Amino acid sequence: MRYYLNTHPQRGQNPEVHAEGCRYMPGPQARSYLGDFANCGPAVRLARTRYTTADGCYWCSRACHTR
């Protein structure tokens, strides 16, 4: 599965990691491709190297949603 990081989160929200096809994925100008992973865990770990507060999307990466 391909994962993307929302690089323009709304005020007061954490940057979220989305799986390709998520209906809440931000537009192309507001996301960064993280890579192809078997699940959301490695994608969120990579995202946290860029944004320490990154979290999985509740809807498409629920197993990694912690905040």
C-alpha positions in Angstrom: 0.0 0.0 0.0 1.2 3.5 -0.8 1.3 6.0 2.1 1.3 9.8 2.2 1.9 12.4 4.8 -0.4 15.4 5.1 2.1 18.3 5.1 -0.4 21.0 5.7 -2.5 19.9 8.7 -5.3 22.1 10.0 -4.5 24.2 13.0 -4.3 22.2 16.2 -4.2 18.8 14.4 -1.3 16.4 14.0 0.1 15.7 10.5 -1.7 12.4 9.5 -0.5 9.5 7.4 -3.0 8.3 4.8 -3.2 5.2 2.7 -3.7 5.7 -1.0 -7.4 5.9 -1.8 -8.4 7.4 1.6 -11.3 9.8 1.2 -9.7 12.2 3.6 -6.3 12.3 1.8 -5.2 15.9 1.2 -4.7 17.2 -2.4 -1.4 16.7 -4.2 -0.1 20.1 -3.0 -0.6 19.2 0.6 0.9 15.8 0.8 4.2 14.0 0.6 4.7 10.5 -0.6 6.2 8.3 2.1 6.5 5.0 0.3 5.1 1.5 -0.2 4.6 -0.4 3.0 2.8 -3.6 4.1 1.0 -1.6 6.8 0.8 1.8 8.4 3.4 1.2 11.1 6.6 1.8 9.1 4.9 4.7 7.3 4.1 6.5 10.6 7.6 5.8 11.9 9.0 7.5 8.8 6.6 10.4 9.1 7.7 10.9 12.7 11.3 11.5 11.5 9.9 14.6 9.8 7.1 15.6 12.2 7.3 14.1 15.7 3.6 14.4 16.2 2.6 12.5 13.0 -0.2 10.0 13.5 -2.2 7.5 11.4 -5.5 8.6 9.9 -8.4 7.4 11.9 -10.2 6.2 8.8 -7.5 4.5 6.7 -4.7 3.9 9.1 -6.7 3.2 12.3 -4.2 0.6 13.6 -1.7 3.5 13.8 -4.0 6.2 15.1 -3.0 7.1 18.6 -4.0 10.8 19.1 
